[in-house]
Amino acid sequence: VQLQASGGGLVQAGGSLRLSCAASGRTFSSYAMGWFRQAPGKEREFVASISWSGGNTYYTDSVKGRFTISRDNTKNTVYLQMNSLKPDDTAVYYCAAASGYSGASYYYTESRYDYWGQGTQVTVSS
């Protein structure tokens, strides 16, 4: 599976962005998907995950109520809608794919992912 993330950019605090991650291959629906981010000087951290069917999602506390992860299995794409952005959200955002059919909360850690995209930069100005 190859993953291509896009949609990053520069936005003012309080603004919105939608990230997309397009996957190659015909087995997209058999993968749980996740978004991670890495800010300058910090370790990469979990942001959100979604189960293979899209019926189950999981978020880190800092983005709950502001970010929404979704997927369209007909388009082999996962999305991250980011609203009410804060300067602390500034980071490179990565999408990742994990084979399996567990609930979304199972995929909160990097070690459970098999494939990674190249990352897209999100910068939130104050």
N, C-alpha and C positions, 0 to 999 in steps of 0.2 A: 504494500500500500504506500503510495506517495501522497503527501499532504502539502497543500499550498495555501498558506494563510495570506489574507489581504484585508484592507479596510482601515489600517492604522492611519494616524495622522496627528496633527496638532489641533487641539481644541481648548477653549477656555473652560475654567472651572464652572460646573453646572451644566455643561453641554453634554452631547450624546455622540456616540459612535457605534457603528455595527461592524464587528469583525466577521469575516467569513473564512471558512476553511474547506477547500474543495479536495476531495479524495479521489484517487484513481482506483480502478479495479471494480469488479462486479460484486464484491462481498461486503460492501460498506455497511449494510444493515446487520452484519454479524459482529460489528465492533461497537463497544462503548467508546465515547469520545470525551475528551477533556480539554480544558484550557488551563494553562499555567502562565505565570509571568515572572520576569526577572528584572528588578530595578537595579540601577547602577550600584555596585558594591555590595549587593545582597544576593542571597541564594535564590534559586528559582523556587516559586511557591505555587501551590494549587489555587485555582480560582473557582472552577466549576466543572461538573461532569454530567453526562447524560447517558442513560442506558441505551442499549441497542435499538429499542423500539421508540425511544423518545418519551416513554411513559413515566420515567423516573429521573429526577434531577437532584443535584446536590451542590451546595455552595459553601465557600468559606465565609465565616461570619462577617468579614469586612465588606463584602459585596452584596449580602442579602438585602433584597428590597430595591437594589439599584441595577443589578445585572440580571439578564435572563439568557440562559442557554437553550437552544432549540436545534432541531435537525430536520432536514428534508431528505429522506432516504431515496426519493425518486430523483433527486439532484445530486446525490452523494456529497452533501454539504452540511456542515454544522455551523451555527451562528452564535455569536455572543453580542447581545444587545446591551450596551453600556450607557446608562443614564445617570444624571447627577454626578458627573465625573469630578473627581477631586485631584489635586496635585499629587497626592500619595498613590494614585492609580498609574502614574507615569512608569512605564516599563516596556520591555519587549514582551509581547504576548505570543505564546506558542500553543498550537493545537497538537493533540496527540491522540492516537488510536490504540485501543486495548481489545484484544480478542476475548470474547466471553459474553455471558448472559447474566452476570450478577447485577444487583441493584447499583444505582449510581454512586452511592456512598462508598462502595468497595474500591472505587477508583480515585481515591483522594491522594494517592501517593505515586510518585514518578515510577517506582519500580514495577508497577502493574501495567505499564504501557509498553507497547511493542514498536510503535512508529511515531516519529516526530516530524513536524513541519519546521520551516526555516525561521519562523518568527516575523512579527510585524510590530513596528515601533508605535507606541501610543504616548503622546506627550500632552499633559494637561497643564496649562498655564494658570497662574493665580491672578 
